[in-house]
Amino acid sequence: IGRPIANTQIYVLDPSMQPVPIGVTGELYIGGAGLARGYLNRPELTDERFVPNPFSNTPGARLYRSGDRARVRADGTIDYLGRADHQVKLRGFRIELGEIEAVLAGHTAVKSVVVTVQDLPSGSQRLVCYVVTSTPVSSDELRTWLRKTLPDYMVPSVYMMLERLPLTPNGKIDHRALPSPDARPAGDDPQAVAPRNATEALLHDIWSDLLNLPTISIHDSFFDLGGHSMLALELVRRIKSSFGLDMAVCDVFRLADIQSMARALK
């Protein structure tokens, strides 16, 4: 990933915040004039990520603990080697998956939960939540619970209810054994309402292809299912191609489910 830009310092440190030798993997810390003051309205995360700078004589100087694994080459350039923690970057936002899991674990019906990021064929990504519950609970109820605490970009798009989470022999979550949301058989969602006319059916096919979901209820929100502004642009293009009608991106936000969109297209 090159070298630090002007007025920026980059350190690759070990768990004791000591510089690692050339070629040895450590965690990437960032300092300098461009460093932010912290996360907006998230003091606990700010305290965790923005730490005192032991290499600076400036009072109050801090480093940003990126959570990225890196190493410094002999020529001073830096190799990025992936994440060191449970943090991901989704559509420009850094997200702590553990924070989502912790909020969901506070729901009285949730026994265990794990949140992952799924790569879609479209090139986009979405958050997927796997939940084991003690009593039946709907995905809409879980979304509402999360939105009381978290911003929308941290609310998973897909919820899969499991009898138990798959574990490795040493008792950790086996992420590779988690079922793909795409493997869910059609018609397994008792709350799903199938298309009732040709317009809804064609919209369903367009949504299904864009979102890579085999079954979508006509009442599901495009954005709750993983849609975002870039996919909304493609949706508008396909609607014009299929129906011969113009629709603005703002209409996708306003008419966020198939039923509403079908009524507007008639």
C-alpha positions as CSV (number, residue, x, y, z in Angstrom):
1,I,0.0,0.0,0.0
2,G,3.0,2.3,-0.4
3,R,4.3,4.8,2.1
4,P,2.8,7.4,4.4
5,I,1.6,10.6,2.8
6,A,2.9,14.0,4.0
7,N,2.3,14.9,7.6
8,T,1.2,11.3,8.4
9,Q,3.0,8.7,10.4
10,I,2.5,5.0,10.0
11,Y,3.7,2.4,12.6
12,V,3.6,-1.4,12.5
13,L,3.5,-2.4,16.2
14,D,3.3,-5.6,18.3
15,P,0.7,-6.2,21.1
16,S,2.9,-4.1,23.4
17,M,2.9,-1.2,21.0
18,Q,6.5,-1.7,20.1
19,P,7.7,-1.5,16.5
20,V,8.2,-4.9,14.9
21,P,11.3,-5.7,12.9
22,I,11.4,-5.3,9.1
23,G,9.3,-8.0,7.4
24,V,7.5,-9.1,10.6
25,T,3.7,-8.8,10.8
26,G,2.1,-6.4,13.2
27,E,-0.9,-4.1,13.6
28,L,-1.0,-0.8,11.6
29,Y,-1.3,2.4,13.6
30,I,-1.8,5.8,12.0
31,G,-0.9,9.2,13.3
32,G,-0.3,12.8,12.1
33,A,-2.1,15.9,11.1
34,G,-4.9,14.1,9.3
35,L,-6.0,12.0,12.2
36,A,-9.7,12.4,13.2
37,R,-10.8,13.2,16.7
38,G,-12.7,10.0,17.1
39,Y,-16.0,8.3,16.2
40,L,-19.1,10.5,16.2
41,N,-21.3,9.8,19.3
42,R,-19.4,6.6,20.0
43,P,-17.0,7.4,23.0
44,E,-16.3,3.7,23.9
45,L,-15.1,2.9,20.4
46,T,-13.1,6.2,20.3
47,D,-11.3,5.2,23.5
48,E,-10.6,1.8,22.1
49,R,-9.3,2.9,18.7
50,F,-7.7,6.3,19.4
51,V,-4.8,5.7,21.7
52,P,-2.0,7.9,23.2
53,N,0.9,8.2,20.8
54,P,4.1,7.0,22.6
55,F,6.3,8.2,19.8
56,S,5.3,11.9,19.9
57,N,6.4,14.8,22.2
58,T,3.2,16.7,21.4
59,P,0.7,16.8,24.4
60,G,-2.4,14.8,23.6
61,A,-1.1,13.3,20.4
62,R,-2.8,10.0,19.5
63,L,-2.6,7.1,17.1
64,Y,-5.5,5.4,15.4
65,R,-5.4,1.6,15.9
66,S,-6.6,0.5,12.5
67,G,-7.1,-3.2,13.2
68,D,-5.2,-3.9,9.9
69,R,-2.3,-6.4,9.8
70,A,0.7,-5.2,7.9
71,R,4.5,-5.5,7.6
72,V,7.2,-3.0,6.5
73,R,9.5,-4.0,3.6
74,A,13.2,-3.3,3.6
75,D,12.6,-0.4,1.2
76,G,10.1,1.2,3.7
77,T,7.0,0.4,1.7
78,I,4.1,-1.3,3.6
79,D,2.3,-4.6,2.8
80,Y,-1.4,-4.9,3.8
81,L,-2.1,-8.4,5.1
82,G,-5.8,-8.3,6.1
83,R,-7.7,-7.7,9.3
84,A,-6.5,-8.4,12.8
85,D,-9.9,-8.2,14.5
86,H,-13.6,-8.6,14.0
87,Q,-13.9,-5.3,12.1
88,V,-15.0,-5.1,8.4
89,K,-15.4,-2.3,5.9
90,L,-18.7,-2.2,4.2
91,R,-19.7,0.5,1.6
92,G,-17.2,2.9,3.2
93,F,-18.2,2.3,6.8
94,R,-16.0,0.5,9.3
95,I,-18.2,-2.0,11.2
96,E,-17.4,-4.0,14.3
97,L,-19.3,-7.3,13.8
98,G,-19.0,-8.1,17.5
99,E,-20.9,-4.9,18.3
100,I,-23.9,-6.0,16.2
101,E,-23.7,-9.4,17.9
102,A,-23.6,-7.9,21.3
103,V,-26.7,-5.8,20.7
104,L,-28.6,-8.8,19.3
105,A,-27.6,-10.9,22.3
106,G,-29.4,-8.5,24.5
107,H,-32.8,-9.5,22.9
108,T,-34.6,-11.9,25.3
109,A,-35.4,-14.4,22.5
110,V,-31.8,-14.6,21.2
111,K,-29.7,-17.5,22.6
112,S,-26.7,-17.2,20.3
113,V,-25.8,-15.2,17.2
114,V,-23.1,-14.6,14.7
115,V,-22.9,-11.9,12.0
116,T,-20.8,-12.3,8.8
117,V,-20.3,-10.4,5.5
118,Q,-21.4,-12.1,2.3
119,D,-19.8,-11.2,-1.0
120,L,-22.5,-11.0,-3.8
121,P,-22.0,-11.8,-7.5
122,S,-22.8,-8.2,-8.2
123,G,-19.6,-7.2,-6.5
124,S,-21.4,-5.7,-3.5
125,Q,-21.5,-7.0,0.0
126,R,-24.1,-7.4,2.7
127,L,-24.4,-8.3,6.4
128,V,-25.9,-11.7,7.2
129,C,-27.1,-12.6,10.7
130,Y,-27.3,-16.2,11.9
131,V,-29.5,-16.5,15.0
132,V,-30.5,-19.3,17.4
133,T,-33.6,-18.3,19.4
134,S,-35.4,-19.6,22.5
135,T,-38.8,-18.5,21.2
136,P,-39.9,-17.6,17.6
137,V,-38.9,-14.1,16.5
138,S,-39.3,-12.4,13.1
139,S,-36.5,-10.8,11.2
140,D,-38.4,-7.5,11.3
141,E,-38.5,-7.6,15.1
142,L,-34.7,-8.1,15.2
143,R,-34.2,-5.3,12.7
144,T,-36.3,-3.0,14.9
145,W,-34.3,-4.1,18.0
146,L,-31.0,-3.2,16.3
147,R,-32.2,0.1,15.0
148,K,-32.9,1.3,18.5
149,T,-29.1,1.3,19.1
150,L,-27.2,1.1,15.8
151,P,-27.1,3.1,12.6
152,D,-28.8,1.6,9.5
153,Y,-25.5,0.6,7.9
154,M,-24.9,-1.8,10.8
155,V,-28.3,-3.5,10.5
156,P,-27.9,-6.9,8.7
157,S,-29.9,-7.4,5.5
158,V,-30.5,-11.1,5.9
159,Y,-31.5,-13.2,9.0
160,M,-31.2,-16.9,9.1
161,M,-32.8,-18.8,12.0
162,L,-30.8,-21.9,12.9
163,E,-31.4,-24.7,15.5
164,R,-27.7,-24.4,16.5
165,L,-24.6,-22.6,15.3
166,P,-22.0,-25.0,13.7
167,L,-18.9,-25.4,15.9
168,T,-15.3,-26.5,15.2
169,P,-13.9,-29.4,17.3
170,N,-12.4,-26.8,19.7
171,G,-15.8,-25.2,20.2
172,K,-15.4,-22.0,18.1
173,I,-17.9,-20.9,15.5
174,D,-17.3,-22.8,12.2
175,H,-17.8,-19.9,9.7
176,R,-17.3,-22.2,6.8
177,A,-20.1,-24.4,7.9
178,L,-22.7,-21.6,8.1
179,P,-25.3,-22.1,5.4
180,S,-25.4,-19.7,2.5
181,P,-28.5,-17.5,2.4
182,D,-28.8,-18.4,-1.2
183,A,-29.2,-22.1,-0.2
184,R,-32.5,-21.3,1.5
185,P,-35.2,-23.2,-0.3
186,A,-38.0,-21.1,-1.9
187,G,-41.1,-20.8,0.2
188,D,-39.4,-21.4,3.6
189,D,-40.3,-18.0,4.9
190,P,-43.8,-18.2,6.3
191,Q,-44.1,-14.4,6.2
192,A,-43.3,-14.1,2.5
193,V,-46.0,-13.0,0.2
194,A,-45.5,-14.2,-3.4
195,P,-46.2,-11.9,-6.4
196,R,-49.9,-11.7,-7.3
197,N,-49.7,-10.3,-10.8
198,A,-47.4,-10.0,-13.8
199,T,-46.0,-6.6,-12.7
200,E,-45.1,-7.9,-9.3
201,A,-43.7,-11.1,-10.8
202,L,-41.3,-9.2,-13.2
203,L,-40.2,-6.9,-10.4
204,H,-39.6,-9.9,-8.2
205,D,-37.3,-11.4,-10.9
206,I,-35.4,-8.2,-11.2
207,W,-34.9,-7.8,-7.5
208,S,-34.0,-11.5,-7.1
209,D,-31.3,-11.2,-9.7
210,L,-29.9,-7.9,-8.3
211,L,-30.0,-9.0,-4.6
212,N,-29.1,-12.7,-5.3
213,L,-32.1,-13.9,-3.3
214,P,-34.3,-16.7,-4.7
215,T,-37.4,-15.7,-2.7
216,I,-38.5,-12.2,-1.9
217,S,-41.8,-11.1,-0.3
218,I,-43.7,-8.3,-2.0
219,H,-43.5,-6.5,1.4
220,D,-39.8,-6.8,1.8
221,S,-37.8,-3.6,1.7
222,F,-35.2,-3.3,-1.0
223,F,-32.7,-1.8,1.4
224,D,-33.4,-4.3,4.2
225,L,-32.5,-7.1,1.8
226,G,-29.1,-5.6,1.0
227,G,-29.9,-3.0,-1.6
228,H,-28.0,0.3,-1.6
229,S,-27.7,3.4,-3.8
230,M,-25.5,1.7,-6.4
231,L,-27.9,-1.2,-6.8
232,A,-30.8,1.3,-6.8
233,L,-29.2,2.9,-9.9
234,E,-29.1,-0.5,-11.6
235,L,-32.7,-1.3,-10.5
236,V,-33.8,2.0,-12.2
237,R,-32.0,1.0,-15.4
238,R,-33.6,-2.4,-15.5
239,I,-37.1,-1.1,-14.8
240,K,-36.7,1.3,-17.7
241,S,-35.5,-1.6,-19.9
242,S,-38.3,-4.0,-18.8
243,F,-41.3,-1.6,-18.5
244,G,-40.3,1.3,-20.7
245,L,-40.9,3.7,-17.8
246,D,-38.6,6.2,-16.1
247,M,-38.1,5.9,-12.4
248,A,-35.8,8.1,-10.3
249,V,-33.5,6.7,-7.6
250,C,-35.4,8.7,-5.0
251,D,-38.5,6.7,-6.0
252,V,-36.7,3.5,-5.0
253,F,-36.2,4.9,-1.5
254,R,-39.9,6.1,-1.4
255,L,-41.3,2.9,-3.0
256,A,-39.1,0.4,-1.2
257,D,-41.1,-2.8,-1.6
258,I,-42.3,-4.7,-4.7
259,Q,-46.0,-4.0,-3.9
260,S,-45.6,-0.2,-3.8
261,M,-43.3,-0.2,-6.8
262,A,-45.7,-2.3,-8.9
263,R,-48.6,0.1,-8.1
264,A,-46.6,3.1,-9.2
265,L,-45.7,1.3,-12.5
266,K,-49.2,0.5,-13.5
